[in-house]
Amino acid sequence: MSNAERLWNLRDGVLAWLYDLRVDGVTIAEAEPTAFMAATSWSDTEVTRAELNDAIGWLKDEGYAEGIGTMQGVVLRPSLSPYGEKYAASGRSVRDLPGIVEVQSPYLH
């Protein structure tokens, strides 16, 4: 798997994981790689804390997630935003770029 594919797969995996936590009524103080990998049956190489927090930070910046960002790059109390919850329920990839997906361009996917 290329680094780009891993990045997008991780973002999708984190979105789905946060959605499952929401559905189960579970809140977390901080995202832990071992909990993420166990809950999602992550099959690629081990996810680092930095990668996991980068994915959550990206989801937060794009409006899919909420939480409190720290100077160390950690997002405390990560959860889905209302938009992120609806998007995760749709089963679509964050790679689909809402509102732009209709454009047929080889550079978007």
N, C-alpha and C positions, 0 to 999 in steps of 0.2 A: 504494500500500500504506500502510495506517495505521501509526502508530508502534507500536501494540499488536501488529499482525500481524507487523511487522518484528522486534519483540522475540522473539515466540514462534518465528518462522521461524529467527532467528539461533540461538536455544537448540537447536532441532532440528538445524540445520546443524552446529553445533559438536559436538553429541553424535555425529552421523554421522561427522564428520571425525575425532574422537578414536578412534572405533571403527575406521575405515579405517587409521589409524596403528597401532593395536594389532594388527590383522590382518596388516599388512605388517611388523610387528616394528620399527617406527620409534619412537624416543623423541625428544622435543623438550625443549629447555631452557626455552623460552618461546614462547607462541603469537604468531605474526606474521600480521598481517592479509593481507599479500600471499600468503603460503603458504596460508592458509585459503581466500581467494577463488579462487586458482588450482586448488586441489584439489577444491573443491566447485562450481566454475563458478557462483559466486554471481552472480545476475543483477540484484540490487537495487543501489542506490547503494553506493559504497565503504564498507567496514566500517572503523571506526576502531579503534585499539589499545584505547581505553577501552571501546568496545562489546564487543569480543572478550573482554577480560578480565572485564567485567561478566557476560557469558554464562557464561564458565568459572566464575566465582565463584558464580553462581547454581546451576550444575550441581553444584559442590562442596558448597554449603550444603544442597542437596536430596539428596545422597548418590550422585549419578551419577558424579562425578569426584573425583579426588584430586590433591593437589599441595601446595605450600608457599605460603601466602599471605604477601604482603609488606605493609608499611604503605602502599605506593603503590597497592595494589589489583591488583597483578600476581600471578598464580598461576604459580609456577615449577614446572617439570617436570609440566605437566598430563597426566593420563592418566585412563582410566576406572577406576572402582571395579569390583569383581566384579559388583555389582548393576547398575551402569551398562552394563557390557559385555553382560550378559544382556538388559537393556532395549533397548539399541541394536540388538542382533541380532533383536529381535522386530519391529522396524520401526515401532513405535508412536511417537507424538508425546509429548514431555514434557508437553504440554498435557493429555494424557489423565488426569492425576492418578491414579496407581495406587491402587486400592482405593476410589476414589470414582467412577470412570468409569461405573459401573452406574447411578448416580443420573441421572435424566432431568431436567436443569435447563438452561434456556437461559443461565444465568449462568456455567456452567462452560466453555462453548465459545464 
